[in-house]
């Protein structure tokens, strides 16, 4: 097997293992090469895609910035790489939303995640979710954090996302989060305990924070896995985000390595910070799949 890395291993802080180094199950054996957030800096803009080829399969892994602007150059780069590699399976980040009639319309509505699904639909390639199920992720977080902190983390992070990316104000946020609570109560049931209302969310928020005064004002920096609560005031939100991201990194790595090792031409687009966290483990695992 030969390894093709579009950016040098040094760009990802990765080392390729020597022949015969990987264990009988290289995917499990190489998982310890996933880079924890405590040891990482933010990924740079414009980092080239990670490409790894094995004797039977190929992985193209594109780290994107979250954008809904069709003029963003990353979308032309994604299409160019897609056309070069002609994938058999595409993995996407986020929920399985439908695609629009055109690529530009899909980007405006669903960003890079939707665009991958659009390209796959046009080409007749398989499409699979890259992330773990919400239930599995929440279960993993509940093993490490109290129930109310886990619930607050996910609700407040979505609130910050809607405010920053969609431009929602107080009224829209209250309406949107009330709808989200109904969906979450139906999706998770007893896994997350008693169903919450907006009033329950407000009371839980006030148990931990006095600033900002209202839950819908929770700042985006509370959900940066590269920062600590002492830097942001998030108390526990940065810690939960770090644990969530590392759980997702392990799942993504396993899914991608398994698909490439079994012979698929794999194409994946993900938030750019995930790629350098997984690069060394992916190189190790696929080098062991000789």
N, C-alpha and C positions, 0 to 999 in steps of 0.2 A: 504494500500500500504506500502511496505517496501522499504527503500532506501539502496542500496548496493553501497558503495563508495570504490573503490579499494585502493585509498589513503584516509587517514582520511580527514574529512572536514577541519581540521586545516591546512593540506598541501595546500589547495586552499584558505585559508582565508575565508571559507564559514560557514554560520550558517544555520541549517535546521529549517524552520519555525514550529511553534507549530500547532497542529491539529486545523483546522478551521480558521487559520490565513489568508490563501489565499483568494482572492476575487473571485467573480463569474467567471471572466475571468482571471485565474491565470497566463496565459502567458503574457498578457498585464500588469497585476498588478505586476508581478515579474521582469519586464524589468528594473526597477530602481536598481536592484541588480547587473547589469552589472558593472564591475569594470573599471573606466576610466584609461587611461594610466598614467595620472598624479599621480594616487595613487598606481602604481604598480612598481615592480621590474621585471627584466627579469626572465622568467621561467627557472628553473634549468634543467640540463640534466637528463634524466632518470626518469622524473616524471611519476608515474604510470598512466595508463589510468583512466579516470573518468567513472564510471559505475553507472547508476541509473536505478532501476527497479520499474515499477508501476504495478498495478493489471493487466493491459492489455498489456503493452509494455515494452521495455527495450532499454536503450541507452548505447552503448559502444563508448567512445570518446577518440581517441588516439592522443596525441600531439607529432608530429614528428619533427625531424630536416630535412631540405631540403637536400636530398642526392640522388645520382645516383649510389651509390656503392652497388651492391647486397650483399657484405660481411658485410655491416653495420648491427649490431645485431638488429636494430629496425625492419627490414623486417621479420626476424624470429618471433619476438614478435607480429607483426601485423598478420602474418599468424596463429600463435597459438591462438590469441584472436578470429580471424575470425572463426576458426574451433570449438572453444568452444561455441561461441554464435550463429552460424548459422543464420546470419542476413537475414531479408526479404528485406531490402533496404540499399544501401550503398550510402553515400554522399561523394563527392570528391571536392577538392579545385582546382581552375584553370580551363583552357579551356577543352572542351570535345574532347580530342585527341584520336585516335585509340590505341588499345593495340597491343603489339607484340606477336609473336608465343609462347614465354615462359615468365615466371615470371622474370627471370634475364634480358632478353632482354628488357622487358617493363620497368624495373627499370632503366636500363642504358639510355633509351631514355626519360622516362617521370617521373622518381622518384617515390615518395610515392603516388602521385596523380594517376599516371597510374597503380600502383600496386593494389590499391583499386579497380579500374575498372577491372583489370585482374582477381582478386579473385571473384568479383561479376559475371563476365562473365562465369568463370569456374563453379560457383555454381548455375547459373540461377537466381540470385537475381536482383531486380530492381536497377537501378543506376540513381542518380539525382545529379544535381549540387548544391553545398552547398552555393555558393556565389550569391549575387544579380546580375542582368544583368549589363553589363558595362554602358548601357544608364542610368539606375536608379542611379548607383553610381556617374557617372559624373554629373547628374542633381543635386544630393545632394551636391556635391562639389561646383558647380556653384552658389548655394545659399549662399555660405560662402566666396568664393574666386574669384578674377578677372579671366576672361576667359583665359588670356595669362598665368597666374600662374598655372591654372589647366592643360592646355595643356603641359606646360613645365614640370610640376611634372610627369605626366604619361610617357612622352617621355624620360625624363632623367632617371627616375627610371628603365625603360626597358633597356636603354643604359647601365646603371651600372650593371644590371643583366646579360646582354649578355657579358659584358667585364669580370665580375668576375666568372660567372659560366660556360660560354662557351669558355672563353679565346680569345675573339675576339679582334683584333687590330683595328686601325683607319679605314683602308679600309673596313674591314668587317662590322664595326659598321655603317659607312656611308651607305653602301649598305643595311644592315638590317633595319636601321631606315628609309631610303627612302621608303622601301617596307611597313614598319609599317605605315608611313604617308599616303600612298595610301589606306591602309586598314581602317585606322581611319577616313579618309575623307569620305570613302564610308559608314562606319558604323554609324557615328555620324551626318554627314551632317551639317545642319544649327544649330544643338544643340551647336556646338563649334565654330560657326562663320566661317570666311573665311578659305578655305583650305590652309594649310601650305606646303611649300617645304623645302628642307634642308637649303636653304638660309634664309628662314623665321625663321626657328628654330635657326640658328646661330645668326641672328640679335636679336631675342627675348632673347636669352641667354646673349648676350653682354649688354643688357639693365640692367641686374641685377648683373652680375658677371664679374670681371676681372681675378680672380683666382679660379680654374685653367683656363688657357687661352682658352681652347676649350671645347665645350659642351660634346664631347665624353669622357672627363676626369672627369666628375662630380662624386665625391666620394660617395661610398656606404653609408657612415655615414649621408649623407644628407637625407636619407630615413629611418632613425631609429625613430619610433614613441616614443621611450622612451627618446630621446634626444631633446634639444631645438636648435633653429637656432643659438643662441649665443654660443653654444658648438661646432657646426659643421660648421657654415658659410653658411648654406643652405638658409638663409633669410626667406623663406616661406615653403620650401619643407618638413621639419620635421612636421610643423603644418598641412599641407595638408595630409601627411601620417597618422598622428594621427587621423584626422577627418575621413579619408577613412577607417582606421582600425576599428574605433568605429562604423561607419555605417555598415561595414561588420559584426562586432561582433553581433550587434543587429539583423541583418538579419539571420545570422547563428543560433543564439539562438532561434529565432522564428521558423525557419524551423525544427530544431531538436526537440524542445519541442512539436511542433504540431504533428510530425510523431510518437514520442514515446507515446504521450498521446492518439493517436487514435488506438494504439495497435500494431504498427510495432516493430519488432526487428531491431533497428537502429544501423548502424555501420558508423562511420565517422573518417577520418584521416585528420588532419589539422596542419598547422604550430603551434608549441608547445605553443607560447605565447597566442594564442587565447583561449586555454582551461581554464586556471585560470581566464581569464577575464570573461568567461561565466559560470563558474562552479556554483557559488552561485545562479545565476538567474535560471539555469536549475534545481537545486535541489529544489528551491522554487516553480517553475512552476509545476514540476512533483509531488511534494508533494501535490499541490493543485488539482491534477487531480484524486482524490480518487474516 
